[in-house]
Amino acid sequence: MQLKDTEFRIGTFHGSHDGAPAKITAVRDDTRPEPYFWLCSCGAARSFPTEDGVSPSAWRHTHPTRLDRLRQWTTGRLRTRRAR
């Protein structure tokens, strides 16, 4: 992942979700309305107005709790049923 000149890496998290390896890069860019955000190798992205929410949410995304895994499993099952 190539960062723009205005973006600065804050941290990187490694883990997995949905059975696949995941890597999250936490970034800061002062030119954005919400300057803090993270990008995941799975394609998910999320932005935050302050740094407070970046690390905990990135950590949970790559290191899901049992409840998070249950939610992911349920969401996957619902998507499969709707697609039929």
Summary of the structure (lengths in Angstrom):
residues: 84
radius of gyration: 14.5
end to end distance: 35.6
largest distance: 45.1
contacts: 210
relative contact order: 0.18
helix: 36%
strand: 36%
